[in-house]
């Protein structure tokens, strides 16, 4: 295992211990609303500090970009860690046991290492560029479904950008009749990890952030899948509009979605 991946796993497990313990004592969790329908807790911030401290202790020359604390370390570093300390905060606040920690490393702009950790199920999804993807040390692969018929897809509602609901609804309505069912569980990182493990056949969402996508993107790719923006390009980390699936299912998803996309969502 790559030494940088080992450190990332150590950081994820440390934060996971804090989150799991806090899930059993929700009375100590204090939440505030960062913006409309977007919540953060004291546990999010503590978990991010734990992760950042672990990474920067081992790699003081690396930059760390987190959802809650912003950027730490040299902005011009070739090595950039992208972290989401608690993906699924709304679930966490309500005691819904579906949350994750996401850590990715970019080296000279390329994703090289990835960890997604579910501390409540003790499921660790990992990947190193060119070395495949694993779940708790066992190799995982995306599903081999050849078409949308019978597929199980996941999505996320644009709850932070409700002005996008009409176009989101149009996209949903185009896909839903063609598939077996659709899921919305509340953690984009876990949705991507589940695509990599073959539990889901595909995933799509509007308006995510880089820390929601980065680790999952590498894990899906290393599991044999594809991750693109809505136009089928590679702008998903900037646009936040992401589609992930096995190659055949992704092609079918993009074809179905394309007639319903606005010019903005095609960027």
Buried (B, 14 or more C-beta within 10 A) or exposed (E): EBEBBBBBBBBBBBBBEBBBEBBEEEEEBEBEEBEEEEBBBEBBBBBBBBBBBBBBEBBEEBBBBBBBBEEBBEEEBEBBBBBBBBBBBBBBBEEBEBBBBBBBBBBEEEBBBBBBBBBBEEBBBBBBBEBBBBBEEEEBBBBEBEEBEEBBBBBBBBBBBEEBBEBBEBBBEBBEEBBEEBBEBBBBBBBBBBBBBBBBBBBBBBBBBBBBBBBBBBBBBBBBBBBBBBBBEEBBBEBBBBBBBBEBBBBBBBEBBBEBBEEEBBB
